[in-house]
């Protein structure tokens, strides 16, 4: 999911990514890129976001004009995250000023893509993906802050102009949420 946002940065459309570890051990990734396409795919007849979330090799990286450089997994990453998650929700702030949302359960569409509101154009476009790994697949659902921090720090350092924040919202005694930013 983060690699998709980094690809938007590599293409020149994103300069900020925030990754949040939620108290329930779900993850939320927010970027300020262009937003995953919501248009109906011409041959598959489903929204582009649904295709990306449910079909291997459906990412934009196979369109020769979409990305000149890519650090992701060539269309398998987000669909695999979806398949291995108890639930996944995607929210897209799209160029037409609307906010779209769709939810999945264990890789299967649970809701239709729907318009859930409008956004202030000053806040810009982007994508928010939240997911919770499936306890029926993974025996350990606890994220290690330092492991994620190391990976995100590397991505930020390797991508000029990209800022990545990691926020751990799990309460650790009196410390409260932990936040680090990498540039």
Residue, then its C-alpha position, 0 to 999 in steps of 0.5 A: x500500500x505504501x509502495x503505491x503512494x511512493x509510486x505517486x511520488x516518483x511520478x511527481x504527484x505526491x509529497x506526503x504519506x502518513x502511516x498509522x498503526x491503529x489501536x486495533x492493530x489495523x493500518x491506515x495509509x494516507x497519501x496526497x497523490x492523484x487518487x486511485x481512478x474511480x472511472x469504470x474500466x472499459x473492458x472489465x466494467x467495474x471501477x478502476x479502484x475495484x479492479x486494482x483491489x481485487x485483481x492481480x496485475x491490474x495496477x496502473x504500472x502495466x499501462x506504459x503511460x501511467x508510470x515511468x518509474x515504479x517501486x511497487x510490485x507491479x499490480x499485485x501488492x494492494x490486491x494481496x493486502x486486500x486478500x489477506x485482510x479481514x477487511x480493507x476500506x479505501x477512500x479516494x479524494x478525487x479530482x472531481x471534488x468528490x470523496x469515494x469509498x469502498x469496503x472489502x472483506x477478505x478480498x471480496x467487495x463488500x460494498x459498491x463504490x459510493x460517493x460519501x461526500x465532497x472535499x475542500x479542494x485546498x486539501x487536495x486529492x489522494x487515497x486513504x487505505x485502511x486494513x486489518x490483517x486476517x487473524x485466520x491467516x496470521x498468528x501474530x497481528x502485532x506490528x513492531x514500530x521499529x520495523x515499520x520505522x526502518x522501512x519507511x525511513x529508507x523509502x523517505x531517504x531514497x525519494x527526494x522531496x517525499x515526507x513520510x510520517x509514522x504514527x503509533x496510536x496504540x497507547x503505551x502507558x502514559x506515553x500516548x501516541x508515538x510519531x516520527x517523520x522522515x524526509 
